[in-house]
């Protein structure tokens, strides 16, 4: 069984671990500045899981207060693309709010803490850059799903 976490958005990512919690793969939410390239993200994930059984979880997000109309719309489109990818991988995917999964893993909103925890759990994962926090959070979402067995 593979567990896939998806952190939606233009700076988001996906991450995959196996049933033992071992790092398998991760990647960014590829985009062209206007749209998430969901067909490419889906192809990367399908290639990484090589026809194994998968469970998928996506972070349930919403518009932020004081966010502009254009950026809210762009974020909503990116979230919709991420939902589409999740549904194509497994129609029985899960969603979880940031508050719930971060509390379960004893994290808060600090992306640096997420990055540090992911680096500790998966030292071979490509998480060297600060901007890899999307990959880190996607992997941690997968770990949350693995631990909770939703």
Wavefront OBJ file of the C-alpha trace (Angstrom):
o trace
v 0.000 0.000 0.000
v 1.195 3.481 -0.894
v 0.034 6.641 0.846
v -0.079 9.835 -1.185
v -0.450 13.295 0.288
v -1.290 16.346 -1.810
v -0.579 19.902 -0.672
v -2.619 21.964 -3.164
v -1.718 25.296 -4.724
v 0.857 26.675 -7.120
v 3.604 26.199 -4.525
v 2.130 22.853 -3.450
v 3.395 19.363 -4.021
v 2.642 15.661 -3.693
v 4.450 13.056 -1.643
v 4.354 9.271 -1.409
v 5.364 6.849 1.341
v 4.816 3.117 1.709
v 2.909 1.228 4.407
v 6.036 1.196 6.604
v 6.438 4.976 6.342
v 9.429 4.724 3.996
v 9.915 7.558 1.498
v 9.008 6.584 -2.068
v 8.684 9.731 -4.172
v 7.525 13.341 -4.304
v 7.103 16.161 -6.767
v 5.851 19.680 -7.179
v 2.483 20.821 -8.483
v 3.751 21.579 -11.975
v 2.250 24.696 -13.529
v 2.650 27.250 -16.290
v 1.902 30.301 -14.069
v -1.761 30.212 -15.153
v -2.814 26.611 -14.564
v -1.719 23.530 -12.644
v -0.604 21.029 -15.281
v -2.722 18.289 -13.734
v -2.104 15.807 -16.552
v 1.654 15.966 -15.864
v 1.244 15.766 -12.076
v -1.052 12.769 -12.496
v 1.424 11.064 -14.856
v 4.283 11.549 -12.366
v 2.258 10.069 -9.512
v 1.002 7.100 -11.551
v 4.544 6.313 -12.666
v 5.800 6.528 -9.071
v 3.197 4.157 -7.625
v 3.562 1.552 -10.398
v 0.055 0.063 -10.178
v 0.173 -0.520 -6.440
v -2.819 0.068 -4.204
v -2.916 3.668 -3.065
v -4.692 5.789 -0.493
v -4.819 9.514 -1.178
v -5.315 12.499 1.101
v -5.503 16.160 0.145
v -5.313 19.139 2.450
v -8.730 20.795 2.643
v -8.025 24.481 2.216
v -10.071 27.641 1.757
v -9.636 31.264 0.776
v -7.767 33.417 3.262
v -9.170 36.644 4.721
v -7.956 39.809 2.990
v -6.811 37.809 -0.031
v -7.582 39.573 -3.288
v -10.272 38.387 -5.674
v -7.808 37.423 -8.420
v -5.501 35.489 -6.107
v -8.477 33.771 -4.455
v -9.759 32.693 -7.862
v -6.298 31.467 -8.925
v -5.927 29.532 -5.672
v -9.388 28.016 -6.113
v -8.476 26.879 -9.614
v -5.273 25.287 -8.283
v -7.232 23.540 -5.522
v -9.709 22.234 -8.085
v -6.847 20.853 -10.186
v -5.401 19.126 -7.108
v -8.821 17.614 -6.332
v -9.019 16.383 -9.911
v -5.616 14.689 -9.619
v -6.621 13.065 -6.312
v -9.858 11.797 -7.815
v -8.097 10.359 -10.866
v -5.683 8.434 -8.633
v -8.351 7.060 -6.309
v -11.990 8.105 -6.365
v -12.217 7.322 -2.651
v -9.707 9.964 -1.542
v -9.700 11.724 1.827
v -9.530 15.384 2.813
v -8.272 16.835 6.068
v -7.962 20.374 7.394
v -4.493 21.701 8.204
v -5.528 22.127 11.832
v -6.416 18.431 12.228
v -3.421 16.795 10.568
v -0.883 19.236 12.006
v -2.260 18.776 15.520
v -2.014 14.986 15.136
v 1.658 15.307 14.147
v 2.318 17.946 16.851
v 2.992 20.696 14.310
v 1.694 24.239 13.946
v 1.495 26.668 11.034
v 5.292 27.121 10.925
v 6.397 25.646 7.583
v 9.980 25.388 8.858
v 8.867 22.899 11.534
v 7.161 20.798 8.871
v 10.280 20.883 6.730
v 12.474 19.904 9.689
v 10.214 16.995 10.682
v 10.064 15.708 7.101
v 13.855 15.928 6.762
v 14.208 13.906 9.970
v 11.694 11.259 8.863
v 12.921 10.965 5.277
v 16.591 12.004 4.988
v 16.796 10.754 1.375
v 13.830 12.843 0.185
v 14.661 15.902 -1.947
v 13.921 18.513 0.729
v 17.147 20.550 0.764
v 15.649 23.915 -0.197
v 13.429 26.125 1.944
v 10.883 26.166 -0.884
v 10.562 22.374 -0.563
v 8.120 22.921 2.301
v 5.264 21.946 -0.046
v 6.922 18.558 -0.612
v 7.519 18.241 3.132
v 3.881 18.946 3.950
v 2.660 16.564 1.232
v 4.811 13.775 2.695
v 3.567 14.611 6.194
v -0.036 14.452 4.948
v 0.732 10.950 3.626
v 2.221 10.049 7.017
v -0.891 11.350 8.764
v -3.039 9.140 6.502
v -0.807 6.125 7.165
v -1.013 6.593 10.929
v -4.755 7.263 11.010
v -5.732 4.460 8.561
v -8.743 6.478 7.390
l 1 2 3 4 5 6 7 8 9 10 11 12 13 14 15 16 17 18 19 20 21 22 23 24 25 26 27 28 29 30 31 32 33 34 35 36 37 38 39 40 41 42 43 44 45 46 47 48 49 50 51 52 53 54 55 56 57 58 59 60 61 62 63 64 65 66 67 68 69 70 71 72 73 74 75 76 77 78 79 80 81 82 83 84 85 86 87 88 89 90 91 92 93 94 95 96 97 98 99 100 101 102 103 104 105 106 107 108 109 110 111 112 113 114 115 116 117 118 119 120 121 122 123 124 125 126 127 128 129 130 131 132 133 134 135 136 137 138 139 140 141 142 143 144 145 146 147 148 149 150
